[in-house]
Amino acid sequence: MRKTIATPLLLVTACSLAAAATAQAAEWTMATPYGDASFHTQNTKQFAEDVAEATDGELTINVHSGGSLVAHGEIKPSVRRGTIEAGEVFMSVLSNDDPIFEIDTLPGVAGSYEEAFALWQATKPLITELFAEEGIMPLYAVSWPAQGIYTADELTDPEQFEGLRVRAPNINTQRFVQNLGGSPTETEESDIPTAFSTGRVDAMITSVSTGNSMTAWDYVDHYTDANLWLPKNIIFINQRAFERLDEATQEAVLEAAARAEERGWQMSREDGDNSAAVLEENGITISEPNEAVAAALQEAGDQLFEDWLERASDEAQQVLEEYRAGLDN
């Protein structure tokens, strides 16, 4: 019987092949502040599954939801440092980096899904450039449904805003609440029930989707569908981590991201419609603002926009001008 002798050359070759196979496989960690009930998280997890399937497991993305791994405000710094490879944030929480990140929380700039998507396309080049300076690469962005106001009592008079403690998840919303005469409170989505039960907030500005996932009917009775703005979540990755992938895996990531963006915007539309129905089924009254309240919201929004113009760079203002010119064509 002929025996096979494991020569040093064969051993070296086998070890090299094994090492190469191991080196090709990669495992990423991704953090999102939103819980599993959010359509955003569901879309993000589907993105991760699509990447794993497209790469035959050569790239695995482990999604940690609900702020379980990294706090919302630390997600971008963690991706920048390479502590984690990928993250998802509410884009306007990055407003301290540059006012361009808060442009989608300016009332009157984008009032529909079509306009919100056009705004994303207009701002994406500048956002990509700003991210690149920090070694970060945006993959895609998905809009929330339009934002409205949850309150215990129906909003019928602008004076109701005076001293009202309002959950405001970002600096721009906080400024807006202050312009109305209210008292803004920064509260993460996962902390909303506690904030209401302990009296830290009396009201909140958010979407029907968040109201549904957070069972808003447990602590408020009214939702004013003010169509304030359509903010976005942005998903991004560490540039060096991306560059370490082979070309085929890079393409798989980008293709999965493109599908996630398209799917996510459709999920947002559908979730908005479904969530509004669920709110009403659970006793929440949905109404549009009356003339007096609408005028107060408009005035507060105008002040917010003027403040943004004073802080925004020439590049950011040019992006806004080009976006609006495109809407007129």
Number of C-alpha atoms within 10 A of each C-alpha: 3 4 5 6 7 9 9 9 9 11 11 12 12 12 12 12 12 11 11 11 11 11 12 13 16 15 13 15 18 25 30 27 24 24 19 17 15 19 21 25 22 16 21 26 20 16 24 22 18 21 25 20 15 18 17 12 14 18 23 19 21 16 22 20 22 21 19 14 17 19 15 20 14 15 23 28 14 18 26 24 13 18 12 21 26 30 28 28 22 24 22 25 18 17 15 11 12 16 19 26 22 24 26 23 25 22 22 16 19 24 17 15 19 10 17 22 18 17 22 20 12 18 22 17 13 15 17 15 14 16 20 15 9 15 17 26 23 22 20 21 28 27 26 28 27 24 24 23 24 30 21 14 14 18 21 14 14 16 15 15 20 14 15 20 20 27 28 23 20 21 19 23 24 20 20 24 28 19 20 23 18 20 20 25 22 18 18 18 20 16 11 21 15 12 19 20 12 9 10 16 23 22 27 27 24 26 25 29 27 24 25 21 18 18 16 24 21 13 16 21 19 23 32 21 19 19 19 23 26 27 27 24 17 19 24 23 25 25 20 14 17 17 10 13 18 11 11 10 22 17 15 18 23 14 16 22 23 16 16 25 21 13 15 24 21 15 21 22 16 14 20 21 14 14 19 20 15 19 23 15 11 14 14 22 18 20 14 14 22 14 11 14 20 16 13 18 21 16 15 19 23 17 16 21 19 10 13 18 13 10 13 16 14 10 12 20 18 13 19 18 12 15 20 17 10 13 11 7 5
